[in-house]
Amino acid sequence: MSYNFDTVRDRHSTGSVKYDLRHDLLPLWVADMDFPLPDEILSAIKKRVDHGIFGYTMTGPSYWNALDSWCSREYGYHVRHSEWVTVPGVVYSLSIAIRAVTEPSDAILIEQPVYYPFSQVVKDNGRRLTVAPLCYEDGRYHRDLKAFEDAIKENNVKAFILCSPHNPVGRVWTYDELAAVAEICRRHGVTVIADEIHCDFIRPGIKFTSFATLGDEYKQKLILCTAPSKTFNLAGLQVSNIWIPNPDLRNRFKKENKANGYNEINTLGMTAAEAAYTMGKPWLEALKEYLEGNISYVKDFLAKNLPSVHLVEPEGTYLLWLDFHGTGLSNDEVKERVEKEARLWLDHGDIFGEGGELFERINIACPRSILEQAMTRLAEAFK
Ligand SMILES: Cc1ncc(COP(=O)(O)O)c(C=O)c1O
């Protein structure tokens, strides 16, 4: 099957957060894609729409079988329906998880720079934010395990929110890196809330390890957050699948979820997710090849036209982390040039917290022509 990712489809006036909030900037910020679903998934949604009745909905065996086949084939673990909870979003699940496993003013650890709702959701729930900064050395990120463990000990941390693969720095944590984190958290009784939403975007030659596969001893205090929304561009259909193998923990999560008043899954979200997990693989493979081309394009473009900006080599995700330290400009000057001169909407690095200054995050999940336009504007602004 062949798929066309080059066609530009106008997303204005569709209620798109990416396109309709501001019309003066070319938007390559929020993490959704400018690509429509393939026919095989769309036709499943259309068939459900044609049925015409959208009453309260629940998942059944075909949904869980589709998820199980996907998870066992792609990540090496099996899905037992009874251990999973469906919720409308991963950020929603982080909030529920925080309330389920911690008390007000308990400390929760995150690693910055990181997807900004992590810190927001901790603060919004009245918990204490603790940050272990990631280390950036020789153009690459890693974790200082001693500092990570010290942060847990010194702050009496109760839960850790892991971003794996990491948005925005693009790391796909190795088995050894994750095993070390898992062991530290186990030793100190810290619950791991693992956000694996980007796990289907792994670059060639890189291996993704799911926290679910690290060993039984690490499953007792684990809340694993997954979703088809990044993989298949379904964010607007609001479906996430959360795995909580420990029954006590799962019941606490369910209780908070119920207290929030959430019950049934979105009808079209469920249909789309099942179709995507069943039939979406060829499209995803073609998409990843296209995104690989976009990454090469950005790399070549920067080398030729804007060598003062360094691309942090991504191992996964479709979000690139650009380092502007080499421009010699201040953080505010970089932001101003991106917005006022390049007229681009990128996510400024400082919103991702400590260590994010002088970086910009660019979403490359768009037709090449849009990316070319964005990179040309960027080069002109920073000439
Ligand atoms: C790491 C991470 N988690 C969660 C989300 C959002 O998930 P949801 O839309 O299901 O709340 C994003 C979106 O960019 C993300 O990058």
The ligand as a Gaussian input file, in Angstrom:
#p B3LYP/6-31G(d) Opt

LIG

0 1
 C        4.782000      12.999000      26.956000
 C        3.367000      13.335000      26.656000
 N        2.398000      12.872000      27.452000
 C        1.094000      13.146000      27.213000
 C        0.719000      13.926000      26.132000
 C       -0.707000      14.279000      25.922000
 O       -1.533000      13.188000      26.074000
 P       -3.098000      13.349000      26.123000
 O       -3.492000      14.191000      24.966000
 O       -3.579000      11.931000      26.016000
 O       -3.426000      13.970000      27.433000
 C        1.704000      14.421000      25.282000
 C        1.332000      15.275000      24.140000
 O        2.125000      15.946000      23.561000
 C        3.067000      14.118000      25.544000
 O        4.035000      14.569000      24.764000

